[in-house]
Amino acid sequence: MEEKNTVTYGKHIGEFFKNNEPIHETPQEPKKNNSKTNIIVGVIVLLFVVSIIVIGNYNTTKQEEAEIRFQQGRTEGIRQAISYLVSQAANCQPVPITMQDQTIRLIDVECLG
């Protein structure tokens, strides 16, 4: 009797799908091999991130180099100015120094005596 029920049950299900189409039938698409696409996208993202890091480091390095050159130039300018003042004052000549609207004359104190 169980075989009869099983056969009958199977027939009813088969007839249901033959005569009535399922309400929500979704077509099955074959699975695509996305591993190559994923690798390409990953490489592009990696290159983008690396390029941003490299550009950032390059700009930082260039800025640091410019600051170092500025400091070196400032130091050299101060050295040259002091050297000029010392050499002029050593000759017992007054050395005029002007800053904004004020001017003073420097002279070595040894030249006064």
C-alpha positions in Angstrom: 0.0 0.0 0.0 2.9 2.3 0.7 4.1 1.9 -2.9 0.7 2.9 -4.2 0.6 6.0 -2.1 4.1 6.9 -3.1 3.3 6.5 -6.8 0.1 8.3 -6.5 1.7 11.1 -4.6 4.4 11.4 -7.1 1.9 11.5 -9.9 0.0 14.3 -8.3 3.1 16.4 -7.9 4.2 15.7 -11.4 0.8 16.6 -12.8 0.8 19.8 -10.7 4.0 21.0 -12.3 2.9 19.9 -15.7 -0.4 21.6 -15.7 0.3 24.6 -13.6 3.4 26.8 -13.9 5.0 28.0 -10.7 4.1 31.5 -9.8 7.6 32.8 -9.1 9.9 31.2 -11.4 13.4 32.7 -11.6 15.7 31.7 -14.4 19.0 30.3 -13.3 21.9 32.0 -14.9 25.1 30.0 -15.3 27.7 31.0 -12.7 30.4 33.1 -14.2 34.0 32.8 -13.2 34.6 36.2 -11.6 38.0 35.4 -10.1 39.8 37.1 -13.0 37.6 40.2 -12.7 38.1 40.3 -8.9 41.9 40.0 -9.3 41.9 42.9 -11.9 39.7 45.1 -9.7 42.0 44.3 -6.7 45.1 45.1 -8.6 43.6 48.5 -9.8 42.6 49.4 -6.2 46.0 48.4 -4.9 47.8 50.5 -7.5 45.5 53.5 -6.7 46.3 53.2 -3.0 50.0 52.8 -3.6 50.0 55.8 -6.0 48.3 58.0 -3.4 50.9 57.0 -0.8 53.8 57.6 -3.1 52.5 61.0 -4.2 51.9 62.0 -0.6 55.4 61.0 0.4 56.9 62.7 -2.6 55.1 66.0 -1.8 56.2 65.7 1.9 59.8 65.1 0.9 59.8 68.1 -1.5 58.3 70.3 1.1 60.9 69.2 3.7 63.7 69.8 1.2 62.4 73.3 0.5 62.3 74.1 4.2 65.9 72.9 4.7 67.1 75.0 1.8 65.2 78.0 3.2 66.8 77.5 6.6 70.3 77.1 5.0 69.8 80.3 3.0 68.6 82.3 6.0 71.6 81.1 8.0 74.0 82.0 5.2 72.4 85.4 4.9 72.8 86.1 8.6 76.4 85.0 8.5 77.2 87.2 5.6 75.5 90.2 7.2 77.4 89.8 10.5 80.7 89.2 8.6 80.1 92.5 6.7 79.3 94.4 9.9 82.4 93.1 11.7 84.7 93.8 8.8 83.4 97.4 8.4 83.5 98.1 12.1 87.0 96.7 12.4 88.2 99.5 10.0 87.0 102.1 12.5 84.3 103.3 10.1 80.7 103.8 11.3 78.4 101.1 9.8 74.9 102.3 9.1 72.1 99.8 9.9 68.5 100.6 9.0 65.4 98.7 10.1 62.1 100.0 8.9 62.3 103.8 9.5 65.1 103.8 12.1 68.8 104.0 11.3 71.8 103.6 13.6 75.5 103.7 13.1 77.7 101.1 14.7 81.4 101.5 15.4 83.9 99.3 17.3 84.5 100.7 20.8 88.2 100.2 20.4 88.2 102.8 17.7 86.9 105.4 20.2 89.8 105.4 22.6 
